[in-house]
Amino acid sequence: MEKLNRKNANLTSTLPIKVVQFGEGNFLRAFVDFVIDKLNKEADFNAGVAVIQPLAGGLVEMLNEQDGLYNLFMKGVKQGKEIQEQRTISCIQKGINPYKNYEDYLKLAEEEALEFVISNTTEAGIAYDESDTLEGTPHKSFPAKLTALLYRRFKHFNGDSAKGLTIIPCELINYNADTLKKIILQYAELWKLEADFVAWINNSNSFHNTLVDRIVPGYPKADIDAYQSELQFEDKLIVSAEVFLLWVIEGGETLKAKIPFDKIEENIIVVKDMQPYRTRKVRILNGAHTTMVPFSILFGNETVKETVDHDFTGAFVKEAIFKEIIPTLSLSEEELKAFAEEVLDRFRNPFIKHQLASIALNSISKFKVRVLPSLLAFQKDCNRLPLHLTFAFACLIRFYRGEWNNHTLPINDDDAVVAELKRVWEMHSYQEISGEILKNEKFWDSDLTKVPGLQDNIALALELIETKGIEEGYKNFTEKATI
């Protein structure tokens, strides 16, 4: 079987380099490159991508062997229907390893057609390393590499304001573009670059904060023969992803004019402020995950899909989302409910086996960020505790006892957190246990015993979980809770 290339894929045309992309991993290839490929084929975007390998080890060599081509398989559920799609992605024109060919990398700055920089170098990638110097190539940090590229472009085009770039980082940190720009300006200061360059960065380049969301399992190693059998040529870079895609980008009419997102049917939103969308994702998607994990494991489920498909656990999760989380958020109810239904479709995806144990990591800190704000906001707005989130909180505390029905529970957390919860569970009453955990400001950043009724109701739920189990315990809790 031949390797995949442009000739045997009947793709011989080349595209101008409009995009420099830092990162060649599964996520960018299943997310950004998919969008660019769709823009090219459906909206005449005519954008070629040059991919930069951000680390010394990577896939650029393999990508070049396949002429930048690979196949994306998307599988999932939309409005209750299973969907499977396959697409050959052809927007990538070349890959460069700056650790071997740094000058080839810098020469990208001289491309006339270049307009965009896109990145996903992991959350740790947008970082400042003061040991990086302008001349000391290859630079270690991604922001240093980008600063050097921008400086080469500034010099080559004599500071032409029309040659500034649109920079769209996709790293999963809040205010990712603001943080990247701040570090670029730090390097400009460290390297003593001209004031005109700093002005060019500020005035001729635009930086756009983003939120990205798509589950990308990546290379389907376990089922590779089945995937490969659907293709005529060998593809070593097959990537699998769910159908769902969300890309929220801060920007305005200028960005919309540069990239015709409106001409393709994908869930891409350009807004002035992405924070409400970030909060929506954290509270609904991540919050539902964190709410369900201890509760559903204690009930006896193993996967996210099992949880939402089961009559009892599925109803519990859905009611927590629609009755207790959504009412605390600022976007329109219609928009929030539509997003929540998409989330539940994603949870039901039969092609992704999402083990509850695998998302139990650091559940205490996750609960603080993802679920507790909804619980507190509901209590403040409604002057009562949310029934489901309060019971889920008790399940979280019971989960950290470490065993259930003579089975060890999959606790995966900081040693100090596990030790503290173990100490608390040596206390003699549920009221003491509840109070000791809730008042721990290291866990919650505040004393939660001051929340009206929370300590008493957590103690009640803990007793009912222990004596009745999850399902009967919850039913009794709905009757006895002072909520």
Beta strands, then each sheet from edge to edge (+ up, - down):
strand 1: 17-22
strand 2: 48-52
strand 3: 70-78
strand 4: 81-89
strand 5: 92-96
strand 6: 116-119
strand 7: 166-169
strand 8: 206-207
strand 9: 210-213
strand 10: 239-242
strand 11: 246-250
strand 12: 268-271
strand 13: 403-404
strand 14: 407-408
sheet 1: 5+ 2+ 1+ 6+ 7+ 8+
sheet 2: 4+ 3- 10-
sheet 3: 9+ 11- 12-
sheet 4: 13+ 14-
end
